[in-house]
Every structure is written in structure tokens, then in C-alpha cells.
């Protein structure tokens, strides 16, 4: 099966460098316009995060296509840091403790990276089983940057660190997966290509 992991388009909070997790922001006008510079791969089945920025992106990229919402794909809950940027958090002792922990400490009032990554990985397993039952030969996931990073850090081969998989708004990864192997407990995603504006690579419509 061909699989495309795509980060949503830009929101206003993204332009401000804010921690946008549970905040249900829409795409900004600039974000909607920027999506037009990419050619996105066609897909048989479309999965999305429940948040507005992903659902709007999916509607722009795959107009009229049914969206299957996966709640476990929602972005991390940043707790007390939600909708703030590093300038606003500068001098906050909780923020400094979180920085000093290398990002491993749970966000105050929110999730830890470990629990977030586990949630995304488990949701992805559910999605892959749904693809197998539907007999899908291709699927696209329009989700969040952290969600993409969590999925690939857990399942991509060759293995890479979580932060290796960072992507910008509107970018994505093309992957391949053997659904029979997944059903047998061999959970591996072969990453074939990153499509991005900077590299000039784009997904190709089929």
C-alpha cells in the first residue's frame, strides 16, 4: 500500500511560533494560498485529525473526498504552554524546567512526549487495520507535524530519531507498507520520498 503523511497548512499561530495543540485554529489565508504550490498524490482513502486545520487542508487537497476522522491523530496537548511562544514563556520556571528536561517532561497540565507519541502510534495501528479491512491500495493522512514525527519515529525503516522527521506546513512523506505484514505484527513503513517546496520534490498525481 502507498501511504502519504501530510502536515496541515499554515495557521496564524504557526506564523507566530506558538505551541498550537488543542487550539482549534483554521488555516490562515496565507496558509490556504501556499497549499496551491504543491501537487499532492491521489489516494484511495483519506484519514484526518479531528482538528479544523487538518480537515480544511484535506478539503483543499482532496475536495469532496470522504474524511475518516482518527481522534488519536490530534496534536499534542501543550497544557499551560498552549497558544504561547517562547518569548511569552521566557522567564517561566515551568518552561525552563521543561527545556532543561530536553522536552521529556510532561507539559504542565498537558501531555508528555512519551504519552503523545504512544497515542499517535496506537491510532496509526488502528488506521492500518482499517485500511486492511477496506482493501485500500493507497491512503493519505492529513495530520499534524508532531503526529507525523511520532508515527515515523515508531515505524519507519531505517530507524531515525523523532526530530529527524520534522516537516513544514504542507509538506509530507510518501511511504510504502505491506498490509499482510502489518496484520502479522511486522510493523514497518518504508519511507520513499519527502515532498517539499525547498527541495523541489513534489508528490505526483496518479
N, C-alpha and C positions, 0 to 999 in steps of 0.2 A: 504494500500500500504506500502511496505517496502522501506525505503529510507536510503541511505548511503551518509554521508557528509564526504569527504576525503580531507585532505590538501595535496597539491603537495609535491613532493620530494625536497630534498635539492639542493640549488644553491650555487655558490661561495659566493655571497653576504650574504646568511644566515649564513655561517660559520664565517663571519666577523662581525656579529651582526649589519648589515646595515639595514637602512629603505629601503626596496625594495618594491616599489609600482608599479609605471608606468614603471620602468625599465624592459625591456623585456628580462630578463636573461633566458638562457636554464638551464636545470639540470646540475649539476656538475657530473663528472664521479663517485664520491663517492655517490652522491645522487641517481644515476641510480642503482648502485650496492646495496645500502641499501634497495631499494624497494623490492628486492628479499627475504627479511626476513619475509615479510608479506604474508598472504593468504587473498586475498580480495574477498568480496562477489560478486556473479554474479548479474547482473542487466538486466532488460528489456530495459531500456532507459538510455542513458548516456548524461549528461549535463556537460559543461566545461566553465571556464572563457576563454576569448579570448587570454590570455597571454601564451607565449610559454611554461613556466614551467608547467602549468596545462595541456596543450594539449599533451606535451611529457609524462607526468605522466599517463594521460589517455590512451595513446597509449601503454605504457608498461603494464598497469594493464588490459586493455581490447583491446588487439590487433585486429585490423580490424573492431572494432565496430564503427558505425556512431557516430560522436560527434556533439551534438547540442550546439552551442555557445550561451551563455547568456551574453551579454555585461555588464549588470548591476552587474555581479558577479566579475568584475575586482577588484583588490586590491585597497586600499585607495591611493589617490594622496597625497604624502607627501610633495609636493611643494619644498621649498628650502632645506628641510632636506633629500630629495631623494638621495639614494645611499651613505649616510653618516652614521657613527655610533656615539655613544655617546662621544667617545674620540675626534673625529674630531669636534664635535659640542660643546664640553666643552668650556665655556667662551663666547659662542654666546648668546647675550642678548635675542634674539628672542626665542632661545631654552630654556633658563632659564624661560622666561615668560610662555612658553608652559608647562614646567614641573610644575611650580607653579600653573597653572590652573587645574592641575590634568588631563591633556590631553583633556580638554573640549574645549580649544581654537582651532580655525582652524589652520592648518599648514600654515605658511606664503607662499602664492602663491599656496596653495593646498586646500584640503577639511577639513571640521570639522568632528569630530567623529559622530556628530549627522546626518549630511548630508550623510556621508558614510553608516551609519547603515540604514538610511531610504532607500537609493538606493538599498542596498542588500535585504532588506525586501520586497520592491516593486518588485524587479526582481524575488524573490522567489515565490511571489503570481502568477506572470505570468507563471513561470515554473510549478507550481502546476496545474494551469488551463490547460496548455498544456498536462500534464500527464492525467488529467481527459478526455480530448478530445481524447487522444490516447488510452484510456483504459488500461494504464500501471498498472501492479501489483507490479512493483519494479523499482527503479531508483537510479542511483549514480550521485553525483555531485563532480567533481574533481575541487576544487577551492582553495582559499587562507585561511590562518588561520583567518584573520580578517573577511572574508566573513562568514565562519562557525560560528564564535563567534556572528556576527551580527544576523544571521538567528536564532540561538538558543536563544539568549537573547530576541528576539522578540516573538518567537512562542513556545519554549519548555515548557513542563509541567513536573514536577513542575517548577515554575519560578526561575531563578537564574541570578546573575549578569553577565554582559558581560565578565568579566575576568575569571569567573568560567569555561568558555568553551574553555580555551586555550588548544591547542594541538601542538605537534611537527610535523615536516615534516613527511609525510607518514602515520600519524595516522588519525583516523576518529571516527565518531559516527554512530551507527545503530539506526534508528528511525522507528516509525510507524505512519501512518496518515490515516484518513478516508476521502477519496476524496469527498464523498457525504456531509460530514460535512463542508469541506472546501468550497464547492460550495454554501453551505447555510450560509457562513460567520462565521463559528466556526473554527477558525484558531489555531489548536493545534497540536504540534508534541510530541509524547511520545518517550522519549529517552530510548532505551532499553539497549544499551551497548556501551562502548568506547573500541575500539580495538587499543592496543598499545604494543610496544615492552617491555616497562618497566613492565607492569602488566602481561605480558604473554598472554593476551587475543588477539585473532585474529578473524577477520571475517571468517565465514565458507562458503566455496563454496557450492552451492546447485545444 
